[in-house]
Structures are given as structure tokens and as C-alpha cells.
Amino acid sequence: MKKDKKQLNITFLGTGTSQGIPMIASNDPVCLSKDLKDKRLRSSILISWDDVSYVIDCGPDFRYQMLRENVQLINGVLFTHDHADHTAGIDDLRPFCYKIGEMPIYVNEKTLQSLEQRFQYIFSKENRYPGVPSVLPNIVDKEPFFIGDVQVMPIEVMHGNLPISGYRIQDFAYLTDVKSIVKSEKEKLKNLDVLVVNALREEPHPTHFNLQEALDFVNEMKPKKTYFTHISHKLGFHAKVSENLPKNVFLAYDGLKITV
């Protein structure tokens, strides 16, 4: 570990796609699997260093994820985009707001506008309902920013036609819902120790990397290790898919903990 480099502790809170696994009303064999690694909540991670913790995204499973991991405090939320599977748990920030006051959130302009409309009662400055979460928006564009003494590099990726935010923190990068990424943003992803990126399924998808696209991206970026996330039941059984992945490429699973 470099002298000024923090040890990052990563917990995969969820590794599933927008509907999770098992999917409601599905009798697909993966949805019926007894393997706990085939049970995936909506995608999110917890990232900690020193005495601070941040989450990237807080979807509809956020409350359960916090209870499962016994998280006592978070210091902020980095949002990738405004879709419900990445934002619908924002109301459950309340217990943490009671402890720290205003919760810093990091969002691009479009995501903030969407949240202000959908969760007007949280963002309203007037007639606030007692007990609602108190959040402090910080606008994210393509420029690096600091949380504490750690630099965060936003990575703009395309989720179909929607520009969304990935994040590089030191030599760790978290990208989800990627379909394409321009060369200038790829330059920000050189020399990674760990890359986390979506691999939805084997068949092509209009707004997400499929497995082959994700593997091609890994081959281009050449991180030391890669973990796939935002996984659909259509990708297949965790154990079987894992057998056929290249060296140093892994399927993440809910509850997985790594250090970078």
C-alpha cells in the first residue's frame, strides 16, 4: 500500500439487476436456486476507510442491506443515476441523519432534478414534515472532488442514451448500468487494482453490457481484478458462470467483502 493510500474496505450490499433475484412471479431455475449466491438484492456497495463509510446508491433494498451488515453510520451517498433501483431507498437515510444531521449526497444535475420531483417532501425548504431525511446535495460533473482527504474521480458512462456517473476512488472503480463509454472517460480507468462493472446477461441488451461486452471491456482496461455486478437471473447460476470466467475475473455476490 502506497504511503498516502487508504485501505478501502468494500462490501457488496447487492449485486442484482433492477428486479433482483429471485424475480417476482418467476419460475426460472436461477430464481428457484437454493444457492445463496444466486439471491441478489438491488446493486449497491458500502465503501469504508479510516472511520468513515459511504454507500454508492441506495435502492429499494437499502433498509434490509443496512440491517444485514449491521451498519451503524454512513457519512454520505454517491448516486450513479436516478432510476428506482438505485435511489428508492433514500427515505431510509433517516436513522443516519438523526446521528450526523444533513447527509451529504453526490449527484449529477439530472439525478438531483429527478430526486427533487419524486421526493419533494425531502428536498422542500418549506413546511417540512418532522423526521424526514435531511440531505445536502453536492453536484457531480466530470471533475474530481474530495470526500475528506480522499479524491473521487467521476466517470461518465452511457446507460443507453442516459449519461450516468461511475466513480474511481484511488485504484478502485465502480461502474454500473454501463452500455458504452467514450475514450476520454476510459483514460480515467487506467491502472486499476479493482474494477467493478455490470454484466447483465448473455444476450445483448440495449442499455447494459452483456457478459461478452463486459469481458471485452475488462480486456481493454486490464485491471488487476474485476468483479461483475448488476446481474440478471438470465446470466445463469453463479457457480456455473464462475467456472467459465477468465483468471482474476469474478462474479460478485451479496455480502462479499474485499479490501483494495
N, C-alpha and C positions, 0 to 999 in steps of 0.2 A: 504494500500500500504506500503510495507516494506520501511525502511528509504532510502536505496540507489537504490530503484527500480524506474525506469522511468514509467510514464504513456505512454503506447503505443496507438496511435490513428491509427486505421486500416480502410481503405476504400477499398471495393471490386470494383476494376476497371472493371473487367469482371469475369464471372463465367461459361462461356460456354466451350464446347469442341472445337476441332481444327477447326470445320466448323461453329461454332456459332449457335445461334438460333435467327431468322429463318435460316434454311439451304437453300442455293441457290437451286432453282427449286424443292423445296419440298412442297407438299400439305398436309403434316401431320397436324392433328388438332393442335398439340402444336405449330408448326411453324406458324399457322394461328391465334393463340391466340391473343386476344386484351389485355390481362393482361400484363402490363409492366414487371412483374417479370418473365414472360416466354420469354423475349427478352434478350439474353445473348451474350455479346461480348467475345472474347477470354480471358482466365483466367490470371489474374494478380491482385496484390494488391499494394496499397500505404501504407507505414508504416512510421509514424512520431513520434518524441518525441523532447522535448525542441524546438529548432529552426532548426532541420534537418529533411529531408524526403528522403526515399529510396523507390524504387519500386522493387518488385520481379517479374522479367520477363517483357519484352516489346514486345508484339506481334504485329500483323498487324493492330490492332485497337488502338495502343498506342496514336497516334496523337489525335484522337477523345476523348479518355479517358482523356487525359490531358486538353483538352478544356472543356469537360463536367464538370470536377471537378475544373476548374479554378486553376490549379496547376501552381504556379509562379516559382518554383525552386525545383529541386531534386538534391541530393548530391551523388547519386550513384545507381547502378543497381546490384541486386543479380540475377544471372541466375540459373535456375534449370537444363536446358539442351538445346540442340541445335536445337530442332525441330522448324519449322517455326512459329507455333502458339505461341511460347514463345520468339522468337528472331527477327522476321521480321520487327519490328518497330525500330530497332537500329539506322537507319538513322535519325529518328525524335528526337534523343537526341540533335541535333544541337542547337536549341534555348537555351537549358540549358548549353551547352558547351560554348556558347558565353558569358554566365554570370559567369561561375566558372572556365573556362579553361578545363583542362583534366578531363573527367568524370571517376571516379573510377568504374570499373566493377569487379564483383566477379564471377569467372567461374572455373569449373574443367578443367583439361587438354584437354579432348576430345572436350568439348564445345568451348574452345578457338581455337583449331586447326580448327574446322569447321567454326567458325566465320571468322578466318583469310583467309580461302579459299573463302567463299561465299561473304565476304565484304572486299576483298583485298584492295580496294581503301581507306577504313577507317584505316586499320592496316599497310599499306605500309609506310615505312620511307622515301621513295624517290618519287619525282615528285608528291607530294600530291596535289590533286585538292583543290583550295581555298574554304573554307567553309565547308569541310567535318567534321563530328564529330571527336573530339579528345578524345580518351579513354585511360585509364590507367589500364591494366589488372592486377588483383590480383588472384593468383591461389588458389583455394579452394580444400582441400582434406577432411580428416575426423577430422582434428584438429580444435579446436575453434580459433576464431580470433576476433579482436575488430574493430568496426567502431565507432570512437570517444571513449567514455568511456563505450560503451555497448558491451557486449560479444555476439557473434553469434556462435552458435553450428551447424555445418553442419550435416545433417542426410543423409546417403547414403541409397537410396531406389532403388528398381529394377523396371524399366519400361519395362516389358517383360524381355529381356536379356540385356537391357541397364542400366548401373549404372548411376543414376542421383542424384541431390542434393536437399534435403529439408533443411529447416532452422528452428532452435529454437532460439528465441530471448526472454530472460527472461523466462516467463512462457507461452509464445505463440509459437506455431509451425505451419508452413505452409508446407504442403506436397501435391504435385500434380503429376498426372500420375503414381501413385503407383500401382504395382501389387503384390509385395512382399517386405518384409523387414526382415533382419536377427535379431536374438535375441540381439546381441551386440548393434545394432543401436536402437532397441526398448528401450533399457535401457536409452537412452538419452531422451526418451519421457515420463518419469515418472513425476507425479505431475504437470501436465499442467493445467493452468486455461482455456485456449482456444486452441483447435486443429482445424485446417482447413485441410481437406483431400478430395480427389476426390471420387466421386460416380457417375460413368458414366451413368449407365442404369440398368435395372433389369436383363437382360440376361448376362451370363458370357461373358467376353472379354479377349483376350489373353494378353493384356498389361496394363489393368486398373482394379482397383477394380470395381466390380458391387455393387449394393446397399447392398446386403447381406454381401459381403466381407467387405465393409466399416463399416457396423454396427457391425460385428464381431470384427473388429479392434478397434473400439471405446469401445466396451465392454471389450476388453483386456487391453487397455491403461487407461481407466477410467479418461479422462479429465473432468473438471467441466462442460465445454460446448464444443460442436462440431458444426462446420459449414461445410456442404458439398459444394464442388465446382467442376469445370470441368465437367459440367453436359450436357448430350446429350438430344435432344428432345425425345429420346426413354425412358427416365426416366418417363416422363409424365408431367402433368400440375403441376406447382408449388403449387397451393393451395391444390390440391388433395393429392399429395405426402406428403406435410407438415402435413396433418391431421393424417397420419399414422406413423409418426416418434416418437421415444421414447422421454421422457422428457429430456430437455436440449440438444437435437439434432435438428439442424435446416438446412434448405436449405438456403444457401447464395443467394443473388441476386445482380445484378449490381447496384452500388451506395450505398449499405448497408454500414453503418459506425458503428463501435464498438470501445470501449476502453477496454484495458486489463491492 
